[in-house]
Amino acid sequence: MAGRIELKTREEMRVMAEAGVIVQRALAAARSACVPGATTADADAAAARVIAEAGATSNFLGYQGFPATACVSVNEEVVHGIPGNRVLVEGDIVSIDCGAIVAGWHGDSAISFIVGEPAARADVALVSTTERALWAGIAALASADRISDVSAAIEDVADEAGLHPLEGYVGHGIGTAMHMEPDVPNYRVRGRSPRVRPGMCLALEPMLVIGTPDSAVLNDEWTVVSLDGSRAAHWEHSVAVHEDGIWVLTAADGGAAKLAPLGVTPVAP
């Protein structure tokens, strides 16, 4: 440990990568289930099947009382949407966030996409820009001195596109628990942030909205919505930092395909 930040060995990172690849497969299954006429519960069930069949455990189910395997958020719902009987329609923006535990080590990732044909060009730009902000942050992590370097890279992409990071919601450390120190903001904050050190594993997760960065929590005490009802997107990957580089734990290729255009080559732990 370094203060309150848990530092992992490379062997521990490899176990986290096992959990991460299961999460990637669960998200792919959940996305495939999201067709017009399906419900958000259908997406949750698809993710749950993949995690169970892999012999892993959901780290979302039961977390502080959360009742499902995945968070499924639609349109103005930014994060933490509870799956249920909401029927998906053509043009919905869906964000799915889920995780898995293998041998006590956690993986956590999220994706956003449009169901069927998009309703507006702005929706396509929102989803793609949020993903681009995520990969910009991951690329920055490869050479970052401090966490603030990652936050700045994410915010810069959002600013260029005229989008806004959701205020008050941040990325986090991950390892023997799903949420750990340090926080990884998606925007610049005052004060000195922690130094990036080998052994850190961080979940980067930009949440961008078209309108106001302000939000509210619904009466279910989980679902976070944009205050002005504007649409949102959410992308997340868990990333390991070690002596020889970085590795995206929740991507089967370690992030190689997405990082190559950004000049970064991931190195397996």
N, C-alpha and C positions, 0 to 999 in steps of 0.2 A: 504494500500500500504506500502511496505518496500522499500524506495528509489523509483526506477522505476519498481520494481517487484510487480506485482499484487498478493495479497493474497486472496484466496477464502474462503468462509464459507463452511461448509459441505453441507448445502442445495444447494449452488451454484454448488458444485461438483456433486451433484446428478443430477442436470439438465444437466451438461456437460456429465455425463454418458449416459443420454438419447440420446444426440447428438452422442455420441461415438458408441452406439450400432447400430444406424442407419447407421453410416459410415461402421461399420463391415458388415452389411447386403449389403450395396451398393458395397463394395469390393467383396463380395462373388458372387454377381450377375454379376459383371464385369468380374470376373475370369471365370465364367461359360460360358460367351459369347466368350471367347478367345479360339477358336478351329481353326485348319488349314482351311484357306479359309475365315475366318472372318476378318474384318478390325478393326483397333484401334478405329474407330468411333463407331463400334458396342459395344465395351466395355464401351465407354463413355455413350452411350445411355442407357445401362443397369443400370449403376450407377445412372444416372439422374432419371430414372423411380422410383427406390427405394426411393430416397430422396424426390421426389415430392409426391409419394403416402403416405409417412410418415408425410407429412405436414411440412417438414423441408425445409431449404434453403441451396443451395450450397454456400460454402464460397470460392470456386475456381473460379466459373463463374464470369467473370468481374473483378477479383482481379488484379489490375494494368493492366487491359486490357486483361487478359487471356481469351481465347474464348471458354472454355469448362468446363464441370463439373469435369472431372478427368484429371490428367496428366497420359499419357500412353507412357511409354518409352520402347524401344525394343533394346536388345543386347548392342551395344556400347553407346546407349542413356542412360545416368545415371539417370537423373531426368528432370522434366518439359517438357516432350514430349507432343506436341500438337496432340490430336487424329485427324485422318483423313482417307484417303483412303489407307493407308499402309496395305497390306494383310499379315496376319500372316501365318507362315509356321511351319511345324514340327521342333522342336528343338529351336525355338526362346525363349530367355529369355525376359519375359515381367514384367515390374514393373508398378504398378498402385497406384497412390496416389490420395486420395480425402478427402473431408471434408464436414461437415454439421453444420448448426446453428439451435439451438432450443432456443427460448426465449432470444436471444441475446448472447448465450453461444456456443462456438465453439468446434468441435471435428475434429481430423486430424489423419489419419493413412495411411499406405502404405504396400503393399505386393509385393513379387516377386515370379515367378513360371516359369516353362518351359512348353511350348505348346507341347502336345503330348510326344513323346519319346525324351530324351535328345540327343544332338549331341555329347557330350563329358562328361566324368566323371568330368572334371574340372568345367563344368557348374553346375552340381549337387552340387559339393562342394562349389562353390561360393554362390549359393542361400541359402544352409543350413547354411553355416558359417555366412553369413550376418544376418540371423534370429537369430542364436545363439549369435552373438555379441549384438543384440538388447536386448535379454533376460538377458544376462550378465550385461548389463548396467542397466536394470530395477531392477534386483536383488541387484546390488550395491547401487542403489538409496534408497533401504529400510533402509540401515544403514549408508548412506553417510554423511560425515560432510560437504563436499563441492562438487560443481558440478564437479570438477576435478577428484573426485573419480569415478564418472560415466564415464567420458571420458577415464580414464585409463583402466577401465574394458572392454570397447568396443575395445580400441586399442589392448589390450592384446590378445583378441580372434583373431583379424585380423592378428597380428604379428605371432601367432602360426601357422596359416594356410598359411602364405606367401602372404597374400592379403594386399591391401593398402586402407585406408580411403581416399575418395576424398578430396583433399585439398580445403579449402575455403568455404565448405558447411557444415552446422551444424544444430543441433536440436535447439529448441527454447521454450520459455514460450508460454502458450496458455491460453485463457480465454475469455474476452470480445472482443478480436481480435485474429486472427489466428496466427500471429507472434508477439511475445512480448519478453521483457527481462525475463530471461537471455538467452544468447546463451548457447547451450549444445554441445560443440565440440565432434567429434568422435575420437579425438586424443589428446595427451598431449600438452598443451600450456604453455608458460611461464607466470608467474605472479599468483597472488592469485585470485581464482575464488570465486563467491558468495557462501555463506553458504546455505545449504539446510534447509528450514524452513517449518513447517506446514502451509498449505495454498497455497503452490506452486503447479502449474500444469505445467508439462513439456512434450513436444513432443520430444522423443528420436528417432533419425532416422539415423542409420548407412548407409552409401553409400560406398560400397566396390567395388574395381576394381581388375581384375587379373593383369593388367599391371601397367603403370605409374599412379601416383596419380594426374597428371596434366590433365586439361580439357579445353574445348573450348565451346563457345556458338555459335550455328548455326545462319544463317541469319534471322531466324524467331524471334530472340532475346529472345527465351525461352529455346529451347532444349539444354541441357548440354550433351556433348559427351566426352568420354575419348579421350585424345589427340592422343593416339597411336592406337585407334580403338579397344581396348580390351573390353571384355564384363564386364558388371557391374550388381549389384543387390542393391536393396533399400528396407529396412523394417522400419516401423515406428509405434509407439503407443503413445497415449497421456496418461499420468500417473499423478494421484493426490497424493500428500503427505499431510497427516493429523496427528493429535496427536497420533493416534493409529496404524499408518502404512501407506501402500501405496495401491492404487487401480488402475488397468489399465482401464481407462475410455472407451477405444475402444475395449474391450473384454467383452463379455457377462458374463463370469465367473470372471471378474476382474483380469484375468491372472493366476488363480489358477492352471490350468493344466500345464502350462509351467514353473511356478515358483516353483512348488512342488519339482522337482528334484534338484533345486538350494537352497533348504532349506528355502524358503520364503513363508509365507502364507499371501495373500492379505486380507485386512480388508475393508469392504464397508464403505464409509463415512456416 
